[in-house]
């Protein structure tokens, strides 16, 4: 969002300078406005779907351009008249970024969680939201205006999210020049009198808004080398938002594969330094190799398709937890019987075989017989299985799909709790 320029304002070529008090009302130059949108789509092609989903509304109550929650863009005719096509293109990208990143919904959640209220706090949210997106808006065809809100300009670190920036600054005299800031309810969640509201024309439904976000995320994932880091992060999390259990599961796996003894073995490839004290005797040295992980996925009939899909997502997260080495991760399907251990190429290509009863003891035993033997076993299950009586010969992490005890068919059923020797993380 950029401020209206102060000082003398140039009049459009089609108008003459009028005497004070007799100025003509400037008509909205839609040709120039839409030319700027086309330019924005050319320099940011992955945002084209969102840019053309916005419906423009002429408004003389906004200083520049603003958006509401329903994907309407309110445009000041005077601002369009005095701005270049390149500058307008930057504002187009800026405003649609607020909507794609759901700043209105996030602002409402932050306000409820932290007890923030009033226009002052909403202004602070608008500033924080601008700091988040302006790192990714300008450059590569879009020049940064001198009056654009930027983290460095406020003495804040770059690359943070709106919620983080809210902890880093408060309103004060040094922000007096930003009181004009008006990006609409699409940026801070607070509805304005001049907005058309939920019953107004040309608004997008929640399903339509999600469809636009999905198309944009697809476009970003298709060209990761040309997209700023902030947009890549958004595309990865747009439909799979990070959950605390994912962080816990990743921490449990990293702890399992980095503990003492994991990935360690004696090797004669480099003799031990102790051999010097025993002439004629070659002693092996203790070497640490990259730890291996075997993922046992419960494919019994009690596990739903959505849970199996979630299990595949966790396999990809496990690969990241071991440094991105797919060759160190293998996958084993198990219901009442264990299937073959599969080396991992892509999580999407894993064949999950099963659908019968459940006995993960066979899966754990099969994983331990694999060559080379894993240093850690990760079990993804709903917990409705008998467990090994003794601790396996390697570290074990259980990712358990959350289930309510009992069911319509068996109201008294209570699944066995995982054994004490397993590190358990509830998934979902």
Secondary structure, 3 states (H helix, E strand, C coil): CCCCCCCCCCCCCCCCCCCCCCCCCCCCCHHHHHHHHHHHHHHCHHHHHHHHHCEEEECCCCCCEEECCCCEEEECHHHHHHCCHHHHHHHHHHHHHHHHCCHHHHHHHHHHHHCCCHHHHHHHHHHHHHHHHHHHHCCCCCCCCCCCCCCHHHCCCCCCCHHHHCCCCCCCHHHHHHCCCCCCHHHHCCCCCCCCCCCCCCCCCHHHHHHHHHHHHHHHHHCHHHCCHHHHHHHHHCCCCCCHHHHHHHHHHHHHHHCCCCCEEEECCCCCHHHHHCCCCCCCEEEECCCCEEEEEECCCCCCHHHHHHHHHHHHHHHHHCCCCHHHEEEEEECCCEEEEEECCCHHHCCCCCCCCCCHHHHHHHHHCCCCCCCEEEEEECCCCCCCCCCCCCEEEEEEECCCCCCCCCCCCCCCCCCCCCEEEEEC
